[in-house]
Amino acid sequence: MIKFSKIAIAVAIASAFSVAAHAAPISVTTPNGVVSGITSFDWAPSPVLAQGGNEAFVKLVNGTNDGVLGTNLTTAGTPLVGNAFTVYSQGRLNLFQDGTGAATSGLWTGAGSTAGKYEVTFELAYTEIVGAASTFPTNQAFFDFAAVQTTNYFRIYVQDLDAGGAVASNYASGLGFSDGLMVFEGKVAPAASQAGVFSSFATGAGIFPLGGDGDASNGVSALSATPSVTGSGSTPIIDLLSVVPTTYDNSFWNGQLIEFLISNINQNLPFTSVDPSETFIGGTIIPDVGTTNGGTSFGPGGLVAAGPDILFQTDPNGPVQQRVPEPGTLALAGLALGALSLARRRKA
């Protein structure tokens, strides 16, 4: 099987390709071979942790607004302001949309033997604010992407599960999502086309167990039995554009990646397709949802949060495009490579 090595992108090559190029579906080289014609990364349903999200909501209801700026404008033409918290998520690839090639059958999606398989996983984090909140008739909140990001990244990992010491990702434990080779790292930013659209979340009636996928063979999260509010919400497209990504492995991406999105982010409680993760980001982040996930109650001083955090389930997709050189620009790329090689020899 093909083994990856970390390769830095040469700016000269990117510049040569940008002279004349067109957008196209992407092609990637996996540990089992090439997959071509990919138009979207279809991620499996995934857990999301809003660390401090429940507490931020309760503070706002009780009249405390920290004044953290969002990125969108309200109908009054002013930025939404509110209380900040951090969003974490992790997941595995379920399908290369429109992808073709024998390697597609080698993608491990969480079930069955890992022999002869590889997996593609992601981790993300960004800073969000809750800028509007109400408790009648049910708890409802409106959120926005924070103008100043204190925690922000999106990372994609690829791992050959036949490799020595390889550990497949596990939603129940929350481990195994970042132990592969990181092939992409970029910053999360709100899509420009979605300006003025805010995400929202509203709770329903009743308290039920947080839930899970119901499959004991892949582990059972200790959080599955935790009581939880029921609820649903939606988030506009999150645009993951990074012109100069900090890590970009072109032994995986067969071309210059120009667009990577995460879309169709709908939030749901309780969990129905995956287990709520006990940890996030390699086991370094532990959810604290208290006695009831997303729960609140009224006390002498106002609304009280059952726990500072809230967990929910989402099912994201990732439309992608790459930049493909027009005929003739390959010669420019060759010149760029030659120039780099000559520069290295002179430096040596």
PEBELUR-V121584 format. One line per field, one symbol per residue. phi: phi as a letter, one per 20 degrees, with the letter a starting at -180 (. if undefined). psi: psi as a letter, one per 20 degrees, with the letter a starting at -180 (. if undefined). burial: + if it has 16 or more other C-alpha atoms within 10 Angstrom, else -. A space follows every 10 residues. Layout:
# PEBELUR-V121584
phi: ???
psi: ???
burial: ???
This chain:
# PEBELUR-V121584
phi: .fdecfcefe fffffffffb bcfbgeccde gdpeddmfdb eeffgcecde fnffffffgf fenddfmffe dedffendff cadebddcbb acfeaefmfc pffffefedo cnfefmdccc cccbbbeccd dbbbdcecfb cdcbfffdee caaccdccce feffmfcffc ffendnecee efdbbbdebf fffdgnddeb bcedendcgg nremdffdnc ffegefgbfe ababcfgded dbfcffcbee edeeqefdbb dccledeccf fcdcefffbc lmneddfcem fbfmfbbecg eofcefbfdb dbdcceccgc bcedffgoff ffffffffff ffffffff
psi: qppqqppqpp hhghghhigo rqqrqrpqor ijapprkpiq onqqpqqppn ojghhhgggg hjjooikpqa hrqrhijqqp qbpqrppqrq rqphpopjqq qhhhijppji qaqipjrrqp rqqqqrprqp ipqrjpirpq qprqpphpoh poqpppqppo iiqpjppqqo hghjrjijja poippaqpqq phijpipqqr pqqaqqprqh aaijoihkqp piihipqqqq rqaqprppon pognqhpooj igomropipo qprlnppqqr qhhrqpphqq mkjipoqnib hpojqqrpah jbqpphqhrp qrqrnqrnpq qrppqqphih hggghggggg gghgggh.
burial: ---+----+- -+++-+++-- +--+++++++ ++-+++++++ ++++++++++ ++++++++++ +---+--+++ +++-----++ ++++++++++ +++++++-+- --++-+++++ ---+-+++++ ++++++++++ +++-----++ +++++++-+- ++++++++++ +-----++++ ++++++++++ ++++++++++ +----+-+++ +++---++++ +++----+-+ +-++-+++++ ++++++++++ ++----++++ ++++++++++ ++++++++++ +-++++++++ +-----++++ -+++++---- --++++++++ ++++++++++ +++++---++ -++--++--+ --------
